[in-house]
Amino acid sequence: MNKKNFIITIDGPASSGKTTVARIISQKLNFLLLESGNLYRAVTYLWLEFQNKFLENLDNLKKFFEQEIKIELLPSGTNIYWKDKLLKDELRSKEVEEKVSEISAIKEIRNFLTEFMRSFINRNNLVAEGRDMGNVVFPEADLKIFLTAREEIRAKRRYKQIIGKEKRKNLYKEVLENIKVRDRLDSEREIAPLIIPEGAYVIDTSYLTPEEVVEKILQKIRQR
């Protein structure tokens, strides 16, 4: 893999703080932010919209991304547009949450998106956030970070994100169970399982603020 720019990868399980930390780091350093989760969520959302019709073969998926989807990388995040509409809340729906791990495990989809994400490598300095950024997509990254946290704490974080949108009994239990199921699916999938990348700096975010995590990462960058 040929590269000219500085690449930071931030991996970890759901709700470990990847997105928040990656966004702060990107804005502080003025790096572009590649949120791989948004790409997988977009494919999942479209899978639900079209009932798998556009995923019947890889050529259809490639054509769809080339003709229908616009990807915008900014220090503030990865924006995905479909028919000039920014997909935002659509990517965080309950239906997408429940399906994204299954869709992400499909070999053809994963291989396509891996190559698609690598196409951004020479555009600018990059922070790449996801679950296999450091070990599969950008194995030669200049700095690899792996964030983790206790299941219960990650579930509480996710619960706080959605409690304003969904108020129903046993919501926290549902969120915790979803976290556990997603961890299992992500860790046990045959293609690009969730693992700590070789040489990664591991940070347990359970009892740290995002700012404290960011400072630890910035210290590592200064050492480079």
C-alpha positions as CSV (number, residue, x, y, z in Angstrom):
1,M,0.0,0.0,0.0
2,N,1.6,3.3,-1.1
3,K,0.8,6.3,1.1
4,K,2.1,9.8,1.5
5,N,-0.1,11.2,4.3
6,F,-0.3,10.6,8.0
7,I,-2.9,8.0,8.9
8,I,-4.4,7.4,12.3
9,T,-6.7,4.4,12.8
10,I,-9.2,4.2,15.8
11,D,-10.8,0.8,16.2
12,G,-13.0,-0.7,18.9
13,P,-16.4,-2.2,19.7
14,A,-19.8,-0.4,19.6
15,S,-20.1,2.7,21.9
16,S,-16.5,2.6,23.0
17,G,-16.1,6.2,22.1
18,K,-14.5,5.8,18.7
19,T,-16.7,8.4,16.8
20,T,-16.5,11.1,19.5
21,V,-12.8,10.8,20.0
22,A,-12.0,10.5,16.3
23,R,-14.0,13.6,15.5
24,I,-12.2,15.6,18.2
25,I,-8.8,14.4,17.0
26,S,-9.7,15.2,13.4
27,Q,-10.8,18.7,14.2
28,K,-7.8,19.4,16.4
29,L,-5.3,18.2,13.7
30,N,-7.4,19.3,10.7
31,F,-7.4,15.7,9.3
32,L,-10.2,14.3,7.2
33,L,-12.4,11.8,9.2
34,L,-13.4,8.5,7.6
35,E,-16.2,6.9,9.6
36,S,-16.4,3.4,8.2
37,G,-19.5,2.7,10.3
38,N,-21.4,5.3,8.3
39,L,-20.6,3.5,5.0
40,Y,-21.8,0.1,6.4
41,R,-24.9,1.8,7.9
42,A,-25.6,3.4,4.5
43,V,-25.4,0.0,2.7
44,T,-27.6,-1.5,5.4
45,Y,-30.1,1.3,5.1
46,L,-30.3,0.9,1.3
47,W,-30.5,-2.9,1.7
48,L,-33.6,-2.4,3.8
49,E,-35.0,0.2,1.4
50,F,-34.5,-1.9,-1.7
51,Q,-35.0,-5.4,-0.1
52,N,-31.6,-6.5,-1.3
53,K,-32.3,-5.8,-4.9
54,F,-29.2,-3.7,-5.5
55,L,-27.0,-6.1,-3.5
56,E,-27.7,-9.1,-5.7
57,N,-24.2,-8.8,-7.1
58,L,-21.1,-6.7,-6.6
59,D,-21.4,-4.9,-9.9
60,N,-24.8,-3.5,-8.9
61,L,-23.3,-2.2,-5.6
62,K,-20.4,-0.5,-7.4
63,K,-22.6,1.1,-9.9
64,F,-25.0,2.3,-7.2
65,F,-22.1,4.0,-5.2
66,E,-20.7,5.6,-8.4
67,Q,-24.1,6.9,-9.7
68,E,-26.3,7.4,-6.7
69,I,-24.1,8.0,-3.6
70,K,-21.9,11.0,-2.8
71,I,-19.3,10.7,0.0
72,E,-17.9,13.8,1.6
73,L,-15.0,13.6,4.1
74,L,-14.5,16.5,6.5
75,P,-12.7,17.0,9.8
76,S,-16.2,16.9,11.4
77,G,-17.1,13.6,9.9
78,T,-18.2,11.5,6.9
79,N,-21.3,12.7,5.2
80,I,-23.2,10.4,2.9
81,Y,-25.7,11.8,0.4
82,W,-28.3,9.8,-1.6
83,K,-30.2,11.8,-4.3
84,D,-28.6,15.0,-2.8
85,K,-30.2,14.2,0.6
86,L,-27.9,13.8,3.6
87,L,-28.5,10.5,5.3
88,K,-28.3,11.1,9.0
89,D,-31.1,9.9,11.3
90,E,-31.8,7.2,8.8
91,L,-28.4,5.6,9.5
92,R,-29.2,5.4,13.2
93,S,-32.6,3.8,13.1
94,K,-33.5,0.7,15.1
95,E,-33.8,-1.3,12.0
96,V,-30.4,-0.4,10.8
97,E,-28.9,-1.0,14.2
98,E,-30.3,-4.5,14.3
99,K,-29.1,-5.4,10.7
100,V,-25.8,-3.7,10.3
101,S,-23.6,-6.4,11.8
102,E,-25.2,-9.0,9.6
103,I,-24.7,-6.9,6.4
104,S,-21.2,-6.0,7.4
105,A,-20.3,-9.7,7.6
106,I,-21.1,-10.3,3.9
107,K,-17.7,-11.0,2.2
108,E,-18.5,-9.1,-1.0
109,I,-19.8,-6.0,0.8
110,R,-16.8,-5.9,3.1
111,N,-14.3,-6.4,0.3
112,F,-15.9,-3.7,-1.8
113,L,-16.0,-1.1,1.1
114,T,-12.4,-2.0,2.1
115,E,-11.2,-1.1,-1.4
116,F,-13.5,1.9,-1.5
117,M,-12.1,3.3,1.8
118,R,-8.5,2.7,0.6
119,S,-9.2,5.1,-2.3
120,F,-9.1,8.0,0.2
121,I,-5.6,7.3,1.3
122,N,-3.8,9.9,-0.8
123,R,-6.3,12.7,-0.5
124,N,-5.2,14.2,2.8
125,N,-4.0,13.3,6.3
126,L,-6.7,10.9,7.6
127,V,-8.3,9.6,10.8
128,A,-10.1,6.3,10.0
129,E,-12.5,5.1,12.6
130,G,-14.2,1.7,12.7
131,R,-13.7,-2.0,13.6
132,D,-11.0,-3.2,11.2
133,M,-9.2,0.0,10.2
134,G,-5.9,-0.8,11.7
135,N,-5.6,-4.5,10.9
136,V,-7.3,-4.7,7.4
137,V,-8.1,-1.4,5.7
138,F,-5.0,0.6,6.7
139,P,-2.5,-2.0,8.2
140,E,0.4,0.4,7.5
141,A,-1.2,3.3,9.5
142,D,1.3,5.6,11.3
143,L,-0.6,5.3,14.6
144,K,-3.1,2.6,15.6
145,I,-5.5,3.1,18.5
146,F,-7.9,0.6,19.9
147,L,-10.6,1.8,22.3
148,T,-12.5,-0.5,24.6
149,A,-14.9,-0.3,27.6
150,R,-17.1,-2.5,29.8
151,E,-20.3,-3.8,28.1
152,E,-22.5,-2.2,30.8
153,I,-20.9,1.2,30.3
154,R,-21.1,1.0,26.5
155,A,-24.8,0.1,26.8
156,K,-25.5,3.1,29.1
157,R,-23.8,5.4,26.6
158,R,-25.9,4.1,23.7
159,Y,-29.0,4.2,25.9
160,K,-28.5,7.9,26.6
161,Q,-28.2,8.6,22.9
162,I,-31.6,7.1,22.1
163,I,-33.7,7.6,25.2
164,G,-34.9,11.0,23.9
165,K,-36.1,9.3,20.7
166,E,-37.5,6.0,22.1
167,K,-39.1,5.7,25.5
168,R,-40.3,2.2,26.2
169,K,-39.9,-0.4,28.9
170,N,-36.8,-2.5,29.1
171,L,-35.0,-0.2,26.6
172,Y,-31.7,-0.4,28.5
173,K,-31.9,-4.2,28.6
174,E,-32.5,-4.2,24.8
175,V,-29.6,-2.0,24.2
176,L,-27.3,-4.1,26.4
177,E,-28.4,-7.3,24.6
178,N,-27.8,-5.6,21.3
179,I,-24.3,-4.6,22.4
180,K,-23.5,-8.2,23.4
181,V,-24.9,-9.7,20.2
182,R,-23.0,-7.1,18.0
183,D,-19.8,-7.8,19.9
184,R,-20.2,-11.5,19.3
185,L,-21.0,-11.1,15.6
186,D,-18.2,-8.6,15.0
187,S,-15.7,-10.8,16.9
188,E,-16.7,-14.2,15.4
189,R,-17.3,-13.2,11.7
190,E,-15.0,-15.0,9.3
191,I,-14.1,-11.8,7.3
192,A,-12.2,-9.1,9.2
193,P,-13.2,-9.9,12.8
194,L,-12.9,-7.3,15.5
195,I,-9.4,-7.7,16.9
196,I,-6.8,-5.5,18.4
197,P,-4.5,-4.5,15.5
198,E,-0.8,-5.4,15.8
199,G,1.1,-2.5,17.5
200,A,-2.1,-0.7,18.5
201,Y,-2.2,1.6,21.6
202,V,-5.1,0.2,23.7
203,I,-7.2,2.6,25.9
204,D,-10.0,1.5,28.2
205,T,-12.4,4.4,28.1
206,S,-14.8,3.1,30.8
207,Y,-13.9,5.8,33.3
208,L,-12.3,8.4,31.0
209,T,-13.8,11.5,29.5
210,P,-13.5,12.0,25.7
211,E,-11.0,14.8,26.4
212,E,-8.9,12.5,28.6
213,V,-8.8,9.9,25.8
214,V,-7.9,12.5,23.2
215,E,-5.0,13.8,25.3
216,K,-3.6,10.3,25.6
217,I,-3.7,10.0,21.8
218,L,-2.2,13.4,21.2
219,Q,0.7,12.4,23.5
220,K,1.3,9.4,21.3
221,I,1.2,11.6,18.2
222,R,3.7,14.0,19.7
223,Q,6.0,11.1,20.4
224,R,6.0,10.3,16.7
